[in-house]
């Protein structure tokens, strides 16, 4: 998945994920969705190298399949949420004393 890596290289910094997290995630998701729309239109309408079946819901104006576009939005959102949840937690909760979490 190249958009997250490209977004990180363009917008990230050494203190990521604590800084510029939203900018990196938003760029990756928007770029991924834009590429999906471009690629699907190129391959289904311009090149006609493949087509959707009647069962695939498509977006009316663009002709892009709903499933591929959803995958490029939902999966990266879930991945960024999961990564943020697991990388930000140690910074928020530093130690336990007597079974009670303390914040520093």
Biopython code that builds the backbone (N, CA, C, O; Angstrom):
import numpy as np
from Bio.PDB.StructureBuilder import StructureBuilder

atoms = [
    (1, "UNK", "N", (0.848, -1.168, 0.000)),
    (1, "UNK", "CA", (0.000, 0.000, 0.000)),
    (1, "UNK", "C", (0.895, 1.233, 0.000)),
    (1, "UNK", "O", (1.404, 1.630, 1.048)),
    (2, "UNK", "N", (1.084, 1.823, -1.134)),
    (2, "UNK", "CA", (2.030, 2.920, -1.288)),
    (2, "UNK", "C", (1.548, 4.245, -0.713)),
    (2, "UNK", "O", (2.386, 4.972, -0.181)),
    (3, "UNK", "N", (0.257, 4.629, -0.772)),
    (3, "UNK", "CA", (-0.130, 5.944, -0.248)),
    (3, "UNK", "C", (0.282, 6.215, 1.200)),
    (3, "UNK", "O", (0.750, 7.322, 1.468)),
    (4, "UNK", "N", (0.143, 5.280, 2.164)),
    (4, "UNK", "CA", (0.592, 5.606, 3.518)),
    (4, "UNK", "C", (2.092, 5.872, 3.595)),
    (4, "UNK", "O", (2.524, 6.761, 4.330)),
    (5, "UNK", "N", (2.884, 5.118, 2.850)),
    (5, "UNK", "CA", (4.325, 5.341, 2.859)),
    (5, "UNK", "C", (4.652, 6.693, 2.235)),
    (5, "UNK", "O", (5.464, 7.447, 2.771)),
    (6, "UNK", "N", (4.027, 6.999, 1.113)),
    (6, "UNK", "CA", (4.242, 8.297, 0.474)),
    (6, "UNK", "C", (3.787, 9.443, 1.357)),
    (6, "UNK", "O", (4.465, 10.466, 1.446)),
    (7, "UNK", "N", (2.657, 9.283, 2.003)),
    (7, "UNK", "CA", (2.154, 10.326, 2.907)),
    (7, "UNK", "C", (3.105, 10.532, 4.068)),
    (7, "UNK", "O", (3.350, 11.664, 4.484)),
    (8, "UNK", "N", (3.639, 9.445, 4.589)),
    (8, "UNK", "CA", (4.584, 9.544, 5.698)),
    (8, "UNK", "C", (5.860, 10.250, 5.259)),
    (8, "UNK", "O", (6.393, 11.087, 5.986)),
    (9, "UNK", "N", (6.348, 9.912, 4.070)),
    (9, "UNK", "CA", (7.563, 10.560, 3.563)),
    (9, "UNK", "C", (7.343, 12.041, 3.287)),
    (9, "UNK", "O", (8.224, 12.858, 3.555)),
    (10, "UNK", "N", (6.171, 12.398, 2.752)),
    (10, "UNK", "CA", (5.901, 13.797, 2.431)),
    (10, "UNK", "C", (5.529, 14.638, 3.646)),
    (10, "UNK", "O", (5.955, 15.787, 3.760)),
    (11, "UNK", "N", (4.744, 14.078, 4.545)),
    (11, "UNK", "CA", (4.166, 14.886, 5.617)),
    (11, "UNK", "C", (4.630, 14.519, 7.028)),
    (11, "UNK", "O", (4.425, 15.292, 7.964)),
    (12, "UNK", "N", (5.235, 13.377, 7.186)),
    (12, "UNK", "CA", (5.633, 12.922, 8.519)),
    (12, "UNK", "C", (6.895, 13.604, 9.002)),
    (12, "UNK", "O", (7.559, 14.329, 8.261)),
    (13, "UNK", "N", (7.206, 13.355, 10.255)),
    (13, "UNK", "CA", (8.459, 13.837, 10.816)),
    (13, "UNK", "C", (8.948, 12.824, 11.851)),
    (13, "UNK", "O", (8.314, 11.787, 12.043)),
    (14, "UNK", "N", (10.046, 13.104, 12.506)),
    (14, "UNK", "CA", (10.647, 12.154, 13.439)),
    (14, "UNK", "C", (9.767, 11.884, 14.655)),
    (14, "UNK", "O", (9.920, 10.850, 15.306)),
    (15, "UNK", "N", (8.867, 12.777, 14.967)),
    (15, "UNK", "CA", (8.013, 12.590, 16.145)),
    (15, "UNK", "C", (6.678, 11.944, 15.821)),
    (15, "UNK", "O", (5.779, 11.910, 16.662)),
    (16, "UNK", "N", (6.548, 11.436, 14.618)),
    (16, "UNK", "CA", (5.333, 10.735, 14.251)),
    (16, "UNK", "C", (5.266, 9.447, 15.039)),
    (16, "UNK", "O", (6.328, 8.846, 15.202)),
    (17, "UNK", "N", (4.175, 8.957, 15.538)),
    (17, "UNK", "CA", (2.807, 9.324, 15.235)),
    (17, "UNK", "C", (2.221, 10.378, 16.156)),
    (17, "UNK", "O", (1.039, 10.701, 16.041)),
    (18, "UNK", "N", (3.014, 10.923, 17.065)),
    (18, "UNK", "CA", (2.461, 11.895, 17.999)),
    (18, "UNK", "C", (2.193, 13.256, 17.351)),
    (18, "UNK", "O", (1.399, 14.039, 17.872)),
    (19, "UNK", "N", (2.836, 13.542, 16.238)),
    (19, "UNK", "CA", (2.611, 14.791, 15.521)),
    (19, "UNK", "C", (2.260, 14.490, 14.068)),
    (19, "UNK", "O", (2.758, 13.523, 13.493)),
    (20, "UNK", "N", (1.425, 15.297, 13.492)),
    (20, "UNK", "CA", (1.032, 15.236, 12.080)),
    (20, "UNK", "C", (0.334, 13.935, 11.711)),
    (20, "UNK", "O", (0.314, 13.544, 10.544)),
    (21, "UNK", "N", (-0.230, 13.275, 12.694)),
    (21, "UNK", "CA", (-0.925, 12.002, 12.461)),
    (21, "UNK", "C", (-2.109, 12.179, 11.526)),
    (21, "UNK", "O", (-2.265, 11.421, 10.568)),
    (22, "UNK", "N", (-2.939, 13.169, 11.796)),
    (22, "UNK", "CA", (-4.144, 13.392, 10.991)),
    (22, "UNK", "C", (-3.768, 13.768, 9.555)),
    (22, "UNK", "O", (-4.409, 13.307, 8.611)),
    (23, "UNK", "N", (-2.752, 14.588, 9.383)),
    (23, "UNK", "CA", (-2.338, 14.991, 8.026)),
    (23, "UNK", "C", (-1.862, 13.789, 7.219)),
    (23, "UNK", "O", (-2.213, 13.647, 6.048)),
    (24, "UNK", "N", (-1.067, 12.927, 7.839)),
    (24, "UNK", "CA", (-0.557, 11.741, 7.137)),
    (24, "UNK", "C", (-1.708, 10.797, 6.797)),
    (24, "UNK", "O", (-1.796, 10.311, 5.670)),
    (25, "UNK", "N", (-2.584, 10.535, 7.757)),
    (25, "UNK", "CA", (-3.706, 9.618, 7.527)),
    (25, "UNK", "C", (-4.656, 10.172, 6.465)),
    (25, "UNK", "O", (-5.074, 9.438, 5.570)),
    (26, "UNK", "N", (-4.996, 11.445, 6.553)),
    (26, "UNK", "CA", (-5.921, 12.042, 5.585)),
    (26, "UNK", "C", (-5.336, 12.028, 4.176)),
    (26, "UNK", "O", (-6.038, 11.703, 3.219)),
    (27, "UNK", "N", (-4.067, 12.374, 4.042)),
    (27, "UNK", "CA", (-3.431, 12.363, 2.727)),
    (27, "UNK", "C", (-3.432, 10.961, 2.137)),
    (27, "UNK", "O", (-3.743, 10.783, 0.960)),
    (28, "UNK", "N", (-3.086, 9.970, 2.944)),
    (28, "UNK", "CA", (-3.036, 8.589, 2.462)),
    (28, "UNK", "C", (-4.409, 8.110, 2.010)),
    (28, "UNK", "O", (-4.525, 7.458, 0.973)),
    (29, "UNK", "N", (-5.443, 8.423, 2.771)),
    (29, "UNK", "CA", (-6.794, 7.969, 2.434)),
    (29, "UNK", "C", (-7.319, 8.698, 1.193)),
    (29, "UNK", "O", (-7.894, 8.070, 0.304)),
    (30, "UNK", "N", (-7.127, 9.998, 1.130)),
    (30, "UNK", "CA", (-7.594, 10.765, -0.031)),
    (30, "UNK", "C", (-6.836, 10.348, -1.286)),
    (30, "UNK", "O", (-7.445, 10.167, -2.340)),
    (31, "UNK", "N", (-5.519, 10.194, -1.190)),
    (31, "UNK", "CA", (-4.729, 9.778, -2.348)),
    (31, "UNK", "C", (-5.128, 8.373, -2.796)),
    (31, "UNK", "O", (-5.263, 8.117, -3.992)),
    (32, "UNK", "N", (-5.316, 7.463, -1.837)),
    (32, "UNK", "CA", (-5.729, 6.099, -2.177)),
    (32, "UNK", "C", (-7.082, 6.062, -2.863)),
    (32, "UNK", "O", (-7.261, 5.338, -3.842)),
    (33, "UNK", "N", (-8.033, 6.831, -2.362)),
    (33, "UNK", "CA", (-9.361, 6.881, -2.982)),
    (33, "UNK", "C", (-9.287, 7.510, -4.375)),
    (33, "UNK", "O", (-9.936, 7.029, -5.303)),
    (34, "UNK", "N", (-8.505, 8.575, -4.527)),
    (34, "UNK", "CA", (-8.363, 9.220, -5.835)),
    (34, "UNK", "C", (-7.715, 8.271, -6.837)),
    (34, "UNK", "O", (-8.138, 8.205, -7.991)),
    (35, "UNK", "N", (-6.696, 7.542, -6.407)),
    (35, "UNK", "CA", (-6.057, 6.587, -7.310)),
    (35, "UNK", "C", (-7.016, 5.463, -7.693)),
    (35, "UNK", "O", (-7.021, 5.013, -8.839)),
    (36, "UNK", "N", (-7.822, 5.014, -6.743)),
    (36, "UNK", "CA", (-8.793, 3.961, -7.038)),
    (36, "UNK", "C", (-9.778, 4.441, -8.096)),
    (36, "UNK", "O", (-10.058, 3.717, -9.052)),
    (37, "UNK", "N", (-10.298, 5.630, -7.940)),
    (37, "UNK", "CA", (-11.245, 6.175, -8.914)),
    (37, "UNK", "C", (-10.584, 6.286, -10.286)),
    (37, "UNK", "O", (-11.169, 5.888, -11.294)),
    (38, "UNK", "N", (-9.373, 6.823, -10.323)),
    (38, "UNK", "CA", (-8.647, 6.961, -11.587)),
    (38, "UNK", "C", (-8.400, 5.598, -12.235)),
    (38, "UNK", "O", (-8.687, 5.406, -13.417)),
    (39, "UNK", "N", (-7.874, 4.668, -11.466)),
    (39, "UNK", "CA", (-7.512, 3.357, -11.993)),
    (39, "UNK", "C", (-8.730, 2.575, -12.478)),
    (39, "UNK", "O", (-8.699, 1.962, -13.545)),
    (40, "UNK", "N", (-9.788, 2.602, -11.697)),
    (40, "UNK", "CA", (-10.982, 1.855, -12.090)),
    (40, "UNK", "C", (-11.619, 2.462, -13.343)),
    (40, "UNK", "O", (-12.077, 1.736, -14.226)),
    (41, "UNK", "N", (-11.645, 3.753, -13.412)),
    (41, "UNK", "CA", (-12.204, 4.386, -14.615)),
    (41, "UNK", "C", (-11.333, 4.099, -15.844)),
    (41, "UNK", "O", (-11.843, 3.804, -16.924)),
    (42, "UNK", "N", (-10.028, 4.189, -15.662)),
    (42, "UNK", "CA", (-9.103, 3.901, -16.757)),
    (42, "UNK", "C", (-9.299, 2.473, -17.270)),
    (42, "UNK", "O", (-9.373, 2.250, -18.478)),
    (43, "UNK", "N", (-9.382, 1.517, -16.357)),
    (43, "UNK", "CA", (-9.454, 0.113, -16.758)),
    (43, "UNK", "C", (-10.837, -0.335, -17.216)),
    (43, "UNK", "O", (-10.940, -1.244, -18.040)),
    (44, "UNK", "N", (-11.899, 0.277, -16.703)),
    (44, "UNK", "CA", (-13.244, -0.165, -17.105)),
    (44, "UNK", "C", (-13.808, 0.624, -18.274)),
    (44, "UNK", "O", (-14.545, 0.074, -19.092)),
    (45, "UNK", "N", (-13.472, 1.910, -18.364)),
    (45, "UNK", "CA", (-14.087, 2.735, -19.404)),
    (45, "UNK", "C", (-13.133, 3.106, -20.532)),
    (45, "UNK", "O", (-13.519, 3.053, -21.699)),
    (46, "UNK", "N", (-11.907, 3.476, -20.215)),
    (46, "UNK", "CA", (-10.977, 3.921, -21.252)),
    (46, "UNK", "C", (-10.358, 2.722, -21.970)),
    (46, "UNK", "O", (-10.475, 2.593, -23.189)),
    (47, "UNK", "N", (-9.711, 1.862, -21.223)),
    (47, "UNK", "CA", (-9.072, 0.684, -21.820)),
    (47, "UNK", "C", (-10.047, -0.457, -22.079)),
    (47, "UNK", "O", (-9.832, -1.284, -22.965)),
    (48, "UNK", "N", (-11.110, -0.489, -21.304)),
    (48, "UNK", "CA", (-12.097, -1.575, -21.360)),
    (48, "UNK", "C", (-11.433, -2.942, -21.194)),
    (48, "UNK", "O", (-11.795, -3.912, -21.860)),
    (49, "UNK", "N", (-10.452, -2.996, -20.289)),
    (49, "UNK", "CA", (-9.741, -4.247, -20.064)),
    (49, "UNK", "C", (-10.523, -5.212, -19.169)),
    (49, "UNK", "O", (-10.230, -6.407, -19.148)),
    (50, "UNK", "N", (-11.493, -4.717, -18.445)),
    (50, "UNK", "CA", (-12.402, -5.548, -17.660)),
    (50, "UNK", "C", (-13.651, -4.746, -17.340)),
    (50, "UNK", "O", (-13.672, -3.526, -17.501)),
    (51, "UNK", "N", (-14.689, -5.430, -16.889)),
    (51, "UNK", "CA", (-15.962, -4.777, -16.575)),
    (51, "UNK", "C", (-16.504, -5.306, -15.261)),
    (51, "UNK", "O", (-16.090, -6.359, -14.775)),
    (52, "UNK", "N", (-17.423, -4.566, -14.704)),
    (52, "UNK", "CA", (-18.137, -5.011, -13.516)),
    (52, "UNK", "C", (-19.330, -5.852, -13.941)),
    (52, "UNK", "O", (-19.877, -5.669, -15.028)),
    (53, "UNK", "N", (-19.728, -6.778, -13.070)),
    (53, "UNK", "CA", (-20.975, -7.490, -13.322)),
    (53, "UNK", "C", (-22.128, -6.593, -12.882)),
    (53, "UNK", "O", (-21.910, -5.545, -12.274)),
    (54, "UNK", "N", (-23.339, -7.006, -13.187)),
    (54, "UNK", "CA", (-24.515, -6.231, -12.780)),
    (54, "UNK", "C", (-24.687, -6.222, -11.261)),
    (54, "UNK", "O", (-25.398, -5.374, -10.723)),
    (55, "UNK", "N", (-24.043, -7.155, -10.573)),
    (55, "UNK", "CA", (-24.175, -7.234, -9.118)),
    (55, "UNK", "C", (-23.319, -6.195, -8.385)),
    (55, "UNK", "O", (-23.564, -5.909, -7.213)),
    (56, "UNK", "N", (-22.314, -5.629, -9.070)),
    (56, "UNK", "CA", (-21.434, -4.656, -8.421)),
    (56, "UNK", "C", (-22.092, -3.281, -8.424)),
    (56, "UNK", "O", (-22.366, -2.726, -9.487)),
    (57, "UNK", "N", (-22.348, -2.729, -7.236)),
    (57, "UNK", "CA", (-22.869, -1.360, -7.205)),
    (57, "UNK", "C", (-21.769, -0.382, -7.625)),
    (57, "UNK", "O", (-20.624, -0.500, -7.187)),
    (58, "UNK", "N", (-22.117, 0.560, -8.457)),
    (58, "UNK", "CA", (-21.149, 1.557, -8.920)),
    (58, "UNK", "C", (-21.636, 2.958, -8.584)),
    (58, "UNK", "O", (-22.834, 3.195, -8.430)),
    (59, "UNK", "N", (-20.698, 3.869, -8.476)),
    (59, "UNK", "CA", (-21.036, 5.269, -8.233)),
    (59, "UNK", "C", (-21.514, 5.872, -9.543)),
    (59, "UNK", "O", (-20.850, 5.712, -10.568)),
    (60, "UNK", "N", (-22.649, 6.562, -9.537)),
    (60, "UNK", "CA", (-23.275, 7.018, -10.778)),
    (60, "UNK", "C", (-22.404, 7.897, -11.666)),
    (60, "UNK", "O", (-22.324, 7.647, -12.868)),
    (61, "UNK", "N", (-21.766, 8.892, -11.132)),
    (61, "UNK", "CA", (-21.035, 9.845, -11.957)),
    (61, "UNK", "C", (-19.697, 9.267, -12.427)),
    (61, "UNK", "O", (-19.313, 9.440, -13.584)),
    (62, "UNK", "N", (-18.994, 8.584, -11.529)),
    (62, "UNK", "CA", (-17.645, 8.115, -11.837)),
    (62, "UNK", "C", (-17.599, 6.728, -12.455)),
    (62, "UNK", "O", (-16.663, 6.412, -13.189)),
    (63, "UNK", "N", (-18.587, 5.899, -12.175)),
    (63, "UNK", "CA", (-18.579, 4.545, -12.675)),
    (63, "UNK", "C", (-17.660, 3.617, -11.897)),
    (63, "UNK", "O", (-17.474, 2.462, -12.278)),
    (64, "UNK", "N", (-17.095, 4.107, -10.827)),
    (64, "UNK", "CA", (-16.206, 3.303, -9.991)),
    (64, "UNK", "C", (-17.026, 2.366, -9.127)),
    (64, "UNK", "O", (-18.099, 2.727, -8.645)),
    (65, "UNK", "N", (-16.511, 1.162, -8.935)),
    (65, "UNK", "CA", (-17.195, 0.208, -8.073)),
    (65, "UNK", "C", (-17.200, 0.673, -6.629)),
    (65, "UNK", "O", (-16.213, 1.219, -6.134)),
    (66, "UNK", "N", (-18.311, 0.454, -5.967)),
    (66, "UNK", "CA", (-18.437, 0.881, -4.575)),
    (66, "UNK", "C", (-17.525, 0.070, -3.654)),
    (66, "UNK", "O", (-16.951, 0.618, -2.714)),
    (67, "UNK", "N", (-17.393, -1.203, -3.913)),
    (67, "UNK", "CA", (-16.571, -2.065, -3.070)),
    (67, "UNK", "C", (-15.087, -1.677, -3.083)),
    (67, "UNK", "O", (-14.496, -1.536, -2.013)),
    (68, "UNK", "N", (-14.465, -1.500, -4.252)),
    (68, "UNK", "CA", (-13.053, -1.093, -4.245)),
    (68, "UNK", "C", (-12.824, 0.261, -3.582)),
    (68, "UNK", "O", (-11.848, 0.446, -2.855)),
    (69, "UNK", "N", (-13.719, 1.194, -3.832)),
    (69, "UNK", "CA", (-13.572, 2.511, -3.217)),
    (69, "UNK", "C", (-13.728, 2.427, -1.702)),
    (69, "UNK", "O", (-12.982, 3.062, -0.958)),
    (70, "UNK", "N", (-14.693, 1.647, -1.255)),
    (70, "UNK", "CA", (-14.890, 1.462, 0.185)),
    (70, "UNK", "C", (-13.665, 0.822, 0.826)),
    (70, "UNK", "O", (-13.274, 1.191, 1.933)),
    (71, "UNK", "N", (-13.069, -0.125, 0.139)),
    (71, "UNK", "CA", (-11.862, -0.768, 0.667)),
    (71, "UNK", "C", (-10.733, 0.240, 0.849)),
    (71, "UNK", "O", (-9.975, 0.149, 1.815)),
    (72, "UNK", "N", (-10.610, 1.199, -0.068)),
    (72, "UNK", "CA", (-9.548, 2.190, 0.041)),
    (72, "UNK", "C", (-9.842, 3.271, 1.074)),
    (72, "UNK", "O", (-8.980, 4.099, 1.365)),
    (73, "UNK", "N", (-11.040, 3.270, 1.625)),
    (73, "UNK", "CA", (-11.370, 4.212, 2.693)),
    (73, "UNK", "C", (-11.452, 3.490, 4.038)),
    (73, "UNK", "O", (-10.825, 3.920, 5.006)),
    (74, "UNK", "N", (-12.203, 2.416, 4.109)),
    (74, "UNK", "CA", (-12.449, 1.731, 5.384)),
    (74, "UNK", "C", (-11.204, 1.032, 5.916)),
    (74, "UNK", "O", (-10.879, 1.170, 7.095)),
    (75, "UNK", "N", (-10.509, 0.291, 5.076)),
    (75, "UNK", "CA", (-9.332, -0.450, 5.547)),
    (75, "UNK", "C", (-8.218, 0.479, 6.026)),
    (75, "UNK", "O", (-7.672, 0.245, 7.104)),
    (76, "UNK", "N", (-7.853, 1.528, 5.272)),
    (76, "UNK", "CA", (-6.851, 2.452, 5.809)),
    (76, "UNK", "C", (-7.308, 3.160, 7.082)),
    (76, "UNK", "O", (-6.504, 3.358, 7.993)),
    (77, "UNK", "N", (-8.595, 3.549, 7.164)),
    (77, "UNK", "CA", (-9.090, 4.164, 8.404)),
    (77, "UNK", "C", (-8.901, 3.221, 9.584)),
    (77, "UNK", "O", (-8.433, 3.635, 10.645)),
    (78, "UNK", "N", (-9.266, 1.955, 9.403)),
    (78, "UNK", "CA", (-9.106, 0.965, 10.477)),
    (78, "UNK", "C", (-7.631, 0.764, 10.813)),
    (78, "UNK", "O", (-7.273, 0.663, 11.987)),
    (79, "UNK", "N", (-6.779, 0.705, 9.803)),
    (79, "UNK", "CA", (-5.353, 0.501, 10.036)),
    (79, "UNK", "C", (-4.728, 1.688, 10.769)),
    (79, "UNK", "O", (-3.948, 1.504, 11.703)),
    (80, "UNK", "N", (-5.072, 2.902, 10.344)),
    (80, "UNK", "CA", (-4.535, 4.077, 11.032)),
    (80, "UNK", "C", (-5.065, 4.162, 12.459)),
    (80, "UNK", "O", (-4.317, 4.511, 13.371)),
    (81, "UNK", "N", (-6.336, 3.851, 12.665)),
    (81, "UNK", "CA", (-6.892, 3.850, 14.018)),
    (81, "UNK", "C", (-6.157, 2.833, 14.888)),
    (81, "UNK", "O", (-5.768, 3.139, 16.015)),
    (82, "UNK", "N", (-5.968, 1.622, 14.360)),
    (82, "UNK", "CA", (-5.304, 0.566, 15.116)),
    (82, "UNK", "C", (-3.866, 0.954, 15.431)),
    (82, "UNK", "O", (-3.410, 0.776, 16.560)),
    (83, "UNK", "N", (-3.149, 1.481, 14.448)),
    (83, "UNK", "CA", (-1.754, 1.880, 14.655)),
    (83, "UNK", "C", (-1.663, 3.002, 15.678)),
    (83, "UNK", "O", (-0.783, 2.985, 16.540)),
    (84, "UNK", "N", (-2.551, 3.962, 15.594)),
    (84, "UNK", "CA", (-2.529, 5.086, 16.541)),
    (84, "UNK", "C", (-2.837, 4.616, 17.955)),
    (84, "UNK", "O", (-2.224, 5.071, 18.921)),
    (85, "UNK", "N", (-3.786, 3.708, 18.064)),
    (85, "UNK", "CA", (-4.184, 3.180, 19.374)),
    (85, "UNK", "C", (-3.025, 2.452, 20.042)),
    (85, "UNK", "O", (-2.828, 2.570, 21.252)),
    (86, "UNK", "N", (-2.267, 1.708, 19.266)),
    (86, "UNK", "CA", (-1.186, 0.915, 19.833)),
    (86, "UNK", "C", (0.127, 1.677, 19.985)),
    (86, "UNK", "O", (0.972, 1.265, 20.779)),
    (87, "UNK", "N", (0.324, 2.751, 19.268)),
    (87, "UNK", "CA", (1.555, 3.514, 19.417)),
    (87, "UNK", "C", (1.399, 4.680, 20.379)),
    (87, "UNK", "O", (2.379, 5.115, 20.984)),
    (88, "UNK", "N", (0.192, 5.192, 20.529)),
    (88, "UNK", "CA", (-0.018, 6.337, 21.421)),
    (88, "UNK", "C", (-0.223, 5.903, 22.865)),
    (88, "UNK", "O", (0.040, 6.689, 23.776)),
    (89, "UNK", "N", (-0.682, 4.684, 23.104)),
    (89, "UNK", "CA", (-0.983, 4.229, 24.464)),
    (89, "UNK", "C", (0.230, 4.257, 25.387)),
    (89, "UNK", "O", (0.091, 4.730, 26.515)),
    (90, "UNK", "N", (1.420, 3.782, 24.986)),
    (90, "UNK", "CA", (2.551, 3.828, 25.906)),
    (90, "UNK", "C", (2.957, 5.245, 26.285)),
    (90, "UNK", "O", (3.470, 5.455, 27.384)),
    (91, "UNK", "N", (2.747, 6.212, 25.418)),
    (91, "UNK", "CA", (3.110, 7.586, 25.736)),
    (91, "UNK", "C", (2.147, 8.203, 26.744)),
    (91, "UNK", "O", (2.541, 9.074, 27.519)),
    (92, "UNK", "N", (0.885, 7.761, 26.742)),
    (92, "UNK", "CA", (-0.100, 8.325, 27.655)),
    (92, "UNK", "C", (-0.010, 7.706, 29.040)),
    (92, "UNK", "O", (-0.145, 8.408, 30.042)),
    (93, "UNK", "N", (0.212, 6.418, 29.105)),
    (93, "UNK", "CA", (0.229, 5.732, 30.388)),
    (93, "UNK", "C", (1.646, 5.237, 30.627)),
    (93, "UNK", "O", (2.109, 4.311, 29.962)),
    (94, "UNK", "N", (2.323, 5.851, 31.566)),
    (94, "UNK", "CA", (3.745, 5.592, 31.757)),
    (94, "UNK", "C", (4.044, 4.455, 32.739)),
    (94, "UNK", "O", (4.979, 3.687, 32.512)),
    (95, "UNK", "N", (3.290, 4.333, 33.802)),
    (95, "UNK", "CA", (3.650, 3.319, 34.793)),
    (95, "UNK", "C", (2.441, 2.886, 35.598)),
    (95, "UNK", "O", (1.404, 3.549, 35.606)),
    (96, "UNK", "N", (2.599, 1.760, 36.275)),
    (96, "UNK", "CA", (1.553, 1.303, 37.182)),
    (96, "UNK", "C", (2.149, 1.235, 38.577)),
    (96, "UNK", "O", (3.283, 0.793, 38.760)),
    (97, "UNK", "N", (1.390, 1.667, 39.539)),
    (97, "UNK", "CA", (1.831, 1.608, 40.935)),
    (97, "UNK", "C", (0.695, 1.001, 41.737)),
    (97, "UNK", "O", (-0.374, 1.598, 41.866)),
    (98, "UNK", "N", (0.929, -0.185, 42.272)),
    (98, "UNK", "CA", (-0.086, -0.852, 43.082)),
    (98, "UNK", "C", (-1.349, -1.190, 42.307)),
    (98, "UNK", "O", (-2.444, -1.190, 42.869)),
    (99, "UNK", "N", (-1.203, -1.478, 41.019)),
    (99, "UNK", "CA", (-2.345, -1.847, 40.195)),
    (99, "UNK", "C", (-3.149, -0.657, 39.689)),
    (99, "UNK", "O", (-4.153, -0.844, 39.002)),
    (100, "UNK", "N", (-2.729, 0.564, 40.016)),
    (100, "UNK", "CA", (-3.436, 1.758, 39.562)),
    (100, "UNK", "C", (-2.613, 2.437, 38.485)),
    (100, "UNK", "O", (-1.421, 2.682, 38.670)),
    (101, "UNK", "N", (-3.243, 2.740, 37.365)),
    (101, "UNK", "CA", (-2.516, 3.425, 36.296)),
    (101, "UNK", "C", (-2.359, 4.896, 36.632)),
    (101, "UNK", "O", (-3.308, 5.562, 37.045)),
    (102, "UNK", "N", (-1.166, 5.382, 36.450)),
    (102, "UNK", "CA", (-0.922, 6.801, 36.698)),
    (102, "UNK", "C", (-0.456, 7.446, 35.418)),
    (102, "UNK", "O", (0.273, 6.839, 34.634)),
    (103, "UNK", "N", (-0.878, 8.677, 35.205)),
    (103, "UNK", "CA", (-0.470, 9.414, 34.006)),
    (103, "UNK", "C", (0.588, 10.423, 34.365)),
    (103, "UNK", "O", (0.554, 11.015, 35.444)),
    (104, "UNK", "N", (1.518, 10.619, 33.472)),
    (104, "UNK", "CA", (2.577, 11.611, 33.695)),
    (104, "UNK", "C", (2.575, 12.622, 32.598)),
    (104, "UNK", "O", (3.394, 13.542, 32.604)),
]
sb = StructureBuilder()
sb.init_structure("model")
sb.init_model(0)
sb.init_chain("A")
sb.init_seg("    ")
for serial, (resi, resn, name, xyz) in enumerate(atoms, 1):
    if name == "N":
        sb.init_residue(resn, " ", resi, " ")
    sb.init_atom(name, np.array(xyz, "f"), 0.0, 1.0, " ", f" {name:<3s}", serial, name[0])
structure = sb.get_structure()
